[in-house]
Amino acid sequence: MSKIKRRAWLKSIGAFSVAAGLPGTVYAETLVKPYRVKESFSETDILVVGGGTAGTIAAIQAGRTGSHTTLIESGSQLGGCTTTGGVSFPGIFHAWGEQIIGGIGWELVLDAVELNGDQLPDFSKTPKSHWKHQVAVNPALYAMLAEEKCLEAGVDIRYYESPTSVKFDNGKWLVESIGKGVKTLIAAKQLIDCTGNALITSMAGYKVLREKETQPGSLIYSMGGYDFNQLDLSKIPNRYHRALRQNMLRSKIRKTGENTFVPYGYVYVNGADSTTSETHTIANQKGRQSLLELIRELRELPGCENIRITSMKTETAVRETFRIEGLYKITKQDYVSGRVHDDSLSYSFYPVDLHREGKSIYQEFLKPNLVASIPLRALIPKKSENFLVAGRCLCSDRLANSALRVQASCMGMGQAAAIAASISIQEGVTPAKIAPSLVKKRLEEYGAIIPN
């Protein structure tokens, strides 16, 4: 071997020996092509948009009927106000000593209560205050159980996605959905809008309405670092008393039972609107800035110098945005009089509860033994086909809506809408043409309680 060849050969051996000892050589980096948005097409029987209070129950119920069900949720978990929003005390399922809302929503609440080792209130007694029959749940458990029940029912959950177009073509709904790295066209036989904002209803071309003024939202938080019982309230302005008092009560370990009232700290977010990403961003920013300002102010007060934030929800909980123009509008008089319609499919029990920025909450309570009901027509937009809504965006006037928007009522709507959608597919007619008696019978088979 010549000196030149031998030198080159030894050099190559040395290079190999050194390289073999370097980390990452075996798992060498490789170049990949730039990511392209994955485009696909899918078909489903029932498409539910919005995985909040109503949408979660609607999806589970639709799946359990045997319908191929798809659920689109723009966030990362199910549950809406109960989980992401922090209102983890859904109510109210009982009235005047009797249960008035059952079915899948109640099943989910019971499972969360049992798995957390909690106890239920004595519902046979009528409390002096309605909130004593609210059932507190562990929001983390609730979210996981909701997802588990959806998956067991065969629901295709699509997180981090939002519809960008909705149109009705040849008897099917075509919904284009965009998410992280994906773009999907979904063809559905039935469409259920559970956004809470009637966004899909509006995108589909149906009329929606709202007042110029809406109820403020709430950003929920907790704080520590002070003892309310040791504060000299005479030295603290009155406007801070409620926040300091409510938050300290919340700091105790909360369980269900007779002590079902869930004190919590919150700041109002005036004009909170979660309809679009832009308005939702503004609502969350305003909530966090208001809370930051509050904490800075509180730390200037005697006895509050060490206050600190211990938790804060990721989103502002929204009370009111848009409502559909439906086949029937539930009025405040309908609500407080306990009117029952031929097509009433679910109950609702909560006082008229209108929150107002800078003012006291306006409340009007139902008289003894009266319970409101929700007709199917209030869940169907005018001039629509194979389209339903469930949740706070149902057709109602503002005062009735302030009571109908609570979780238990929305759960009942979600289950009713899903049953109506599944029957529509089986019968080959739009929901407005289904015999209410058929929907009621099917709902009872799944444990729902029907108004009479």
N, C-alpha and C positions, 0 to 999 in steps of 0.2 A: 504494500500500500504506500503510495507517495505521501510525502510530508503534508502536502496541501489537502489531499483527501482525508488523511488520518486526522488532521487538525479540525476539519469541518465535521467529521464524524463524532469526535470527542465533544465538540461544541454543542452539537445537537443533543447528545446524551445529557450534558449538563443542563441545557435549557429544559429538557423534559423532566429531569429530576427536580429542578426548582419549581417548575409549574405544577408538578404532581403534588407538591407540598403546600400549594397555595389554596386557601379556602375559596369555594365557589367554582373551582375549575371543572369539577364533575358536573355541577349544575350551572353551566355557563349561560349567560344572558343571551337571549335571541330577540331579534327584531320581529315585531308583529305588525300586521296591517292596521291602519287607523280604524277605530270602532265605527261601525255604521249602525244607524238606528234599525232595529229589527222590526220589520213590518209583517203583520199576520192578519188572518181573518178567522173568526170563530162564530159559531152559532150556539144559541142558548134558548131555553124556553122562557125563562123569566130573568130579566136583568134588573137588579136593585142597585140604585146609585145612592151612595151614602151609607156608611157603616156605623152610624150613631145609634141613638136609643131605638128609634123605630126601624131603621134599616137592618140592624142586627137580627131583630126578631122576625122581620119579614123574610130575610134570607134563610134563616133556620126553618121557618114554617114552609116556605116554598120548596126547600130541599126535601123536607120530610114527606111532602105530597108525592114525591117521585119525579117532580119537574126538574129538568136540568137547570141549575140556577147559577148565575154569576153575580158577584158583589164587587162593586168598584168603591174603593175608599181612598181619599186623597192623602190621608195620614198614615200612621204606622201601626195603629191598633184599633180595635172595635170599642164601642161603648159611648162615644161622643161625650156629652155633658157629664155622664156618670163617671167616666174615666179620665179622659184628656182634660175636660173642663173642671173636674174636681167636685162636682155636685154629687157626692157619693152617698146620697140618701134618697133613693128613688121612692116616690110616693105619688099617690096613695092608693093602696090596693083594697082597703076596707072602709066601710062607712056604716055608721049606725049599728055596729055590732055584727055586721055581715061582710063577707068578702064580695067585692063587686068587680074585680079584675083578676083573672087567673091565667091559664094557658102557659105559653112558653116563657113569657116575661117573668111570671111568678116562679116558674120552675128554675130559671136562671138565678133569680134572687135567692131562693131557698138553698140552692147548691152552694152559692157563695157564702151564705150565712153558716151553713153546716161545716164547710171546709175551713172556715175561720174560727170555729168553735164558739160562735155567738148564740144568742137566744132571741127569740121573737117576742114582741110585746103581747100582752093579753088583749087580743082583738075583740073579745066578747064585751069589753067595757068601752063605752064611748067617752073619749078623753075630753077635758075641758078645752084643750087646744088641739087643733087638727094635726099639727106637726108631731105630736107624740105617737102617731101611728105611721110615721115614716120609718122605713127600714134601712138602717145604715149598712153598707157593704164595704168590704175591702176592695178598692178599685183595681188593684193589680190582679187579684183573684178573679174579679168579674171579667176583666179583659181576656184573661187566659181561658176561662170557662166558655165565654162567648165564642172565642175562636175555635175551641175544641168542638163545641156543638155544631158550628158551621161546617167544619171539616167532616164530622161524623155524618152530617146530612148530605155530604157530597157537594157542598158549595165551593165553587171556584172563586177564591178571594184574590182580588187584584189590588194590593196596596200601592200607594204612591202614584196613583193614576187619576186623571180628571178628563171628563168628556170635553171635546172641542166642537163637536157638531152632532146634532140630533135631527133625524128626519124619518118620516113615515113613508114607506115605499112598498107597494104591492102586498099590503097586509102585514108587513114586518117593520119593526123599528131598527134603523141603522144608526148605530152610535159609534163615533170615532173617539177613541180614548188614547191619550198620550201620557206616558210616564217616563221613568228613568231608562233611557235607551230603548224604549219600545213605542210602537204606534200600532194600535189594533183597531180593526173594524169589527164590531160585534153586531150580529143580526139577532134580534130577539122578538119572540112572539108577543110578549107582554113587558111593559116597562113600568117600574115603580120608582117615583121620585121621593127619596128619603133624605134629601140634602138639608131639609129644614128651612131652606131659603127659596124654594120653588125654582131653583136655577134651571133644572132640566125642563120643567114646565115652560119656562120662558124661552129656552133655547128651541123647544119644539114648536114655538109659535103661538102658544096659548097665553091668555091674558093673566097677569098677576097684579096685585095691588099692595099698597102700604100707605101709611100716613106719613106726613112730613116729619113728624116727631115719632121716634121709636124709643122703647124702653132701653135704658143703659145696660151694657153687659157688665160682667164681674170678672176680675182677675183674682183668683183665690190664692191665698198664701198663708203661711204661719210664721211666727217669730218668737224668739226667746230672749233670755238675758235680763228679765225683770220679774218682779213679783207684784201682781196687781193689788193684792191685799195690803201691801206695804206702801202703796202710793198715797200721797196726799193730793187728792183730786181737787182740792181747793186751789192748788197752785198750778193746775193743768187746765188749759182751756177746754170747755165742754165739747168742742168739736172732735176731740181726740178720745173721749171717754169710751165711746162704743167700740172703737177699734181695739183699744187696750183691754176692755172687758171681754169681748167676744173671743179674741185670740187666746187669752189665758185659759178660757174654758176648753178651747179646742186642744190645748197642749196636753190635757189629760188623755189617757188611753181610752178610746171610744169603743164601746160595744153596743150591739143592739140590745133591746130589752125596753123597760119602761123609760129609760133615759135614751130615747131615740133622737131627741133634738141634737143636731150637730152644729154647734157654734163654730164659726170659722171666720177668718179674717178675709176681707175682700175690699178692693177699691172699685168704684164704679168707673165704667168706660163709656162715656157719653157717645151715642151714635154708633156703637159697636155693630159691625156688619161683616159677616163671614161669607158673603155671597161669592166674591171673587178673590183671587190671590192678592190683588192690590188693596181692597177694602179690609181683608183679613189681616194683612201686614200692618196697616194703619191701626187697627183695633188692638193688636198685640203690642205694638210700639207705644201707643198711648197708655195702655194698662201698665206696662213695665216702667215707663217714665213717671206715671202717677205714684206707683208704689215706691220707686226710688226717692221721689220727693217726700213722700210720707215718712219713710225711714229716717231721712236726714232731719226732718222736723222733729220727730219723736225723740231722737237722740239728744236734742237740746233741752228736753224736759227733765225736771228733777225726778230721779229714780229710774230714768229710762236711758241713762248714758251708755249702757252696755247692750242695748237692744241689737239684735241681729236677725237676719232672715234665716229660717231653718228649712223652708220649702216654698216653692212657687210653681204653680201649674204652667205648663208650656204654652197654653192658649187661653185667651179670654173666652169665658162662657157667654154665649149670645142668647138673649131672650126673644128678640123679635126682629124680623126683617120683612120678607115678602110672603104673601099668601095667595093661593090660587083663586081664580074666579070659577067656582064650581057649580054643579047642578043644584046645590042647595047651600045657603049660607046659614051657619049656626049663629043665632043672635044671642046677645046677653040675656034677653028675656027667655029664650029657649033654655038657656043653661040654668039660670037660677030657678026656673019653674019646674025643672026636671022633665021636660017634654020628651016623650018616647015616640019615635016614628016607626012606620011599618018596616023600614029598612035599617033601623038602629041595630048595630052589630057589636057595640062595645060601650061600656060605661066610662064616665070621667067624674072624679070627685076631688075638688080642690076649690078653695075660694077664688073669686075674681081677685087678681093679684097684680096690680099695675105699679111697677116701679117707676119713679120719676126722679130725675136728677135734681138734687137740692131740695126735694120735698119728701114728705112722708109717703110710705107705700099706701096706695088706695086698695082697700080690701072690702069685699062683700061676700058674706058667708051664705052657704046654702041652708035653708031652713030644715028643721028636723025631718028625717025620713025621705028627704028629696035627694036624688042623684041624677046628674046629667047624663045624656047619651049622645052617641055619635052615629049619624046615618051614613050609609055607603055613599050616597049622593054627594056628601061633603068631601069625599076623597077622589072625586072624578071631575077633571076640568071640563068646562063647557066645550062642546064640539069635538071632543077627543075620542079616539078609538084605541082600545087595548092599552090604556094609560091610567095609572092611579098614582095617588100621593099618600104618604103617611107621615105623621109627625106634625110639628107646629105650623107647617105651611098649608094645612087643610083650609077649606073655605069657611071662614068665620069672621065676625066683626072683631074689632080690637079688644073689647072687654071680655068677650067669650074666649078669645084666643089666649088672653093672659092667664086663664085657668086651664085651658085644654093643652097648653104647651108642656105640662109637667110629664115626667118620665113614664109613670104607670099608664097614663092615658095614651101616650105615644106608642108604648108597647102593644096595647090593645089594638090601636090603629094598624100597626105594622102586621100583626097576625091576621087581622081582617082583610087587609089589602092583598096579602099573599094568597089567602084562601080564595078570594074573588078572582085573582089572576089565574090561579090553577084551574078553577072551574070554567073560566072563560076559554081556556085552551081546550078543555075537554068537551065543552058544549059548542064551541065554534062561534061564539057571539062575544060582543064587546061587554065589559063589566056592567055598563048601565042597563043592559037587557037581561041580566041574570035575575032569576027569581030570588028575592031576599031569603025566603024560607030554605032554599037549597044551601045558601052560604051559612045561615045560622046552624043548620044541621051539621054541616061539615066542621064548623068552628067548635061546636060542642064535642065532637069526636076527639078534638085535640085539647080539650080541657078548658076552653074559653067559657066565660060567663056571659050569657046573652040577655040584653035588656028585655023586660016584659012589663 
